[in-house]
Amino acid sequence: MLDAQQAKAGQSADRSVLAELDKALGWSSKGGWPSFQMYFPIFAAAPQAQIYGAALSRHAVRSAVEDGAASQFDGPASYGLKTALPEAEQADREALQATAHCDALPSDILPGMVEAQRLRDASFARVTLQALEETGGPVLVITGNGHARTDWGMPAYLRRVAPEAQVIAVGQLVESEIAPPYDRWIMTGAFNAGKGDPCAAFSSN
């Protein structure tokens, strides 16, 4: 994920050369994950596209964990970050956060992790609408499945604050699911096939 400064640097870089674009973005030098080789084809396929960055600072994310998403959001109140989530949704989201972090997080930090996720989703939506206004669209957002969920991810914020916008959320699934929370989805198979259980390092400690 790029922040605004990285996006500005990448805008003027040669997108046909992986090493040059990687250097301009500071992807590898700043510990970007995963390898830039995965993302490079996206940039190369759209050499004239305007690049926007929506990644948040670590300070903003930490503050959201401690003080709530609304404390760090610079968008309007219509995004609803000051409104508590329904109890069932809060529980579901905390459970997903626990699973996503290999059940290695203390339970008392899970509500804060949900707040950080809410902040990211709302911020992604805000920057998406900025891009739509400035370019006229279409706008393509590259993000993870959790942020692309139509029920509570970035698309939900877009539909909340800009119901007139046409939004299509595409998920990438490893295994078949019943009614996945996306408008469309692609079956990809396991990204880390043959590399073992990524949570094994946690369970062995």
C-alpha positions in Angstrom: 0.0 0.0 0.0 1.3 3.4 -0.9 1.1 6.6 1.0 0.5 10.0 -0.6 4.2 10.8 -0.8 5.1 7.5 -2.4 2.3 7.9 -4.9 3.6 11.4 -5.9 7.1 10.0 -6.4 5.8 7.1 -8.5 3.8 9.3 -10.7 6.8 10.7 -12.5 8.8 7.4 -12.5 9.3 5.1 -15.5 6.7 2.4 -15.0 8.2 0.1 -17.6 11.3 -0.7 -15.5 10.8 -2.6 -12.3 14.0 -1.5 -10.5 13.4 2.2 -11.3 9.8 2.2 -10.1 10.7 0.2 -7.0 13.4 2.8 -6.2 11.1 5.8 -6.8 8.4 4.3 -4.5 10.9 3.2 -1.9 9.1 -0.1 -1.8 12.0 -2.5 -1.1 14.1 0.1 0.8 11.2 0.8 3.2 10.4 -2.9 3.8 7.4 -3.0 1.5 5.5 -6.4 1.5 5.2 -8.6 -0.4 7.9 -8.4 -3.0 7.3 -5.5 -5.5 7.4 -8.1 -8.3 3.9 -8.9 -7.4 2.6 -5.3 -7.8 4.8 -4.2 -10.7 2.6 -5.6 -13.5 -0.3 -3.4 -12.2 1.7 -0.2 -12.6 3.2 -1.4 -16.0 -0.3 -2.1 -17.3 -1.4 1.5 -16.7 1.6 3.8 -17.5 -0.5 6.9 -17.8 -2.9 6.4 -14.8 -2.9 8.8 -12.0 -1.6 7.2 -8.8 -3.1 7.9 -5.4 -1.8 6.8 -2.0 -4.0 6.0 0.9 -1.8 4.2 3.4 -1.8 5.7 6.9 1.1 6.5 9.2 1.9 4.1 12.0 1.1 6.9 14.4 -2.4 7.2 13.0 -3.0 3.5 13.2 -1.7 3.2 16.7 -3.8 6.2 17.8 -6.9 4.6 16.2 -6.2 1.4 18.2 -6.0 3.4 21.4 -8.5 6.2 20.9 -10.8 5.0 18.1 -11.0 5.5 14.4 -12.8 8.8 14.6 -9.8 10.4 16.5 -7.6 10.1 13.4 -10.0 10.5 10.5 -9.9 13.8 8.6 -13.1 13.2 6.6 -16.7 14.3 7.4 -18.9 12.8 10.1 -21.1 11.2 7.5 -18.6 8.3 7.3 -20.0 7.2 10.7 -16.8 6.4 12.5 -18.2 7.9 15.8 -21.1 5.4 15.7 -20.5 2.1 17.6 -20.8 -1.0 15.5 -23.7 -3.4 16.1 -22.8 -6.0 18.8 -22.9 -8.9 16.4 -20.7 -7.2 13.8 -18.2 -6.1 16.4 -17.9 -9.7 17.6 -17.5 -11.1 14.1 -14.9 -8.5 13.3 -12.9 -9.2 16.4 -13.0 -12.9 15.7 -11.7 -12.2 12.2 -8.9 -10.0 13.5 -7.9 -12.8 15.9 -7.8 -15.4 13.1 -5.9 -13.1 10.7 -3.2 -12.7 13.4 -2.9 -16.4 14.0 -4.8 -16.1 17.4 -1.6 -14.5 18.7 -3.1 -11.2 19.9 -4.4 -10.5 23.4 -8.2 -10.4 23.4 -8.2 -6.9 24.9 -6.5 -5.4 21.9 -9.0 -6.8 19.4 -11.5 -3.9 19.7 -8.7 -1.5 18.9 -7.7 -3.5 15.9 -11.2 -3.3 14.6 -11.0 0.5 15.0 -7.8 0.6 13.0 -9.5 -1.4 10.2 -12.4 1.0 10.3 -10.0 3.9 9.9 -8.2 2.4 7.0 -11.4 1.5 5.2 -12.9 5.0 5.6 -9.6 6.6 4.6 -9.4 4.4 1.5 -12.9 5.4 0.6 -12.1 9.1 1.1 -9.1 9.0 -1.2 -11.1 7.0 -3.8 -13.7 9.7 -3.9 -11.0 12.3 -4.2 -9.6 10.4 -7.2 -13.0 10.1 -8.8 -13.6 13.8 -8.4 -10.2 14.8 -9.8 -10.0 12.3 -12.7 -13.6 11.6 -13.5 -12.9 7.9 -13.1 -12.9 5.0 -13.4 -10.9 4.4 -10.2 -9.2 1.1 -9.4 -8.3 0.3 -5.8 -5.8 -2.4 -5.1 -6.3 -3.7 -1.6 -6.7 -6.8 0.5 -9.9 -8.9 0.8 -10.7 -7.6 4.2 -10.8 -4.0 3.0 -12.8 -5.0 -0.2 -15.7 -6.5 1.7 -19.1 -5.1 0.6 -20.7 -5.5 4.1 -18.3 -3.5 6.2 -15.2 -2.7 4.2 -14.3 0.2 1.9 -17.2 -0.3 -0.5 -19.6 0.1 2.4 -18.2 3.5 3.2 -18.3 4.5 -0.5 -22.0 3.5 -0.8 -22.7 5.3 2.5 -21.3 8.7 1.5 -21.6 8.5 -2.3 -24.6 6.3 -3.1 -24.6 7.6 -6.6 -21.2 6.1 -7.4 -21.0 2.7 -9.1 -18.9 0.3 -7.0 -17.8 -3.2 -7.9 -15.8 -5.1 -5.3 -13.8 -8.1 -6.5 -12.4 -10.6 -4.0 -9.7 -13.2 -4.5 -10.6 -16.5 -2.7 -8.4 -19.5 -1.9 -11.3 -21.7 -1.1 -15.0 -21.7 -2.1 -17.3 -19.8 0.2 -21.0 -19.5 0.6 -22.1 -16.0 -0.4 -18.7 -14.3 0.0 -19.0 -10.6 0.8 -18.0 -9.3 -2.7 -19.8 -8.4 -5.9 -17.6 -10.7 -7.8 -14.8 -13.1 -6.9 -11.9 -15.0 -8.4 -10.7 -18.4 -7.2 -6.9 -18.1 -7.0 -5.6 -21.1 -5.0 -3.3 -20.7 -2.0 -0.7 -18.0 -2.4 1.8 -19.8 -0.1 1.1 -23.3 -1.4 4.0 -25.6 -0.4 5.4 -23.1 2.1 3.8 -24.5 5.1 1.5 -23.0 7.7 2.2 -19.3 8.1 1.0 -19.4 11.7 3.4 -22.2 12.7 5.9 -19.7 14.0 3.4 -18.4 16.5 2.2 -21.8 17.7 5.8 -22.9 18.4 6.5 -20.0 20.7 
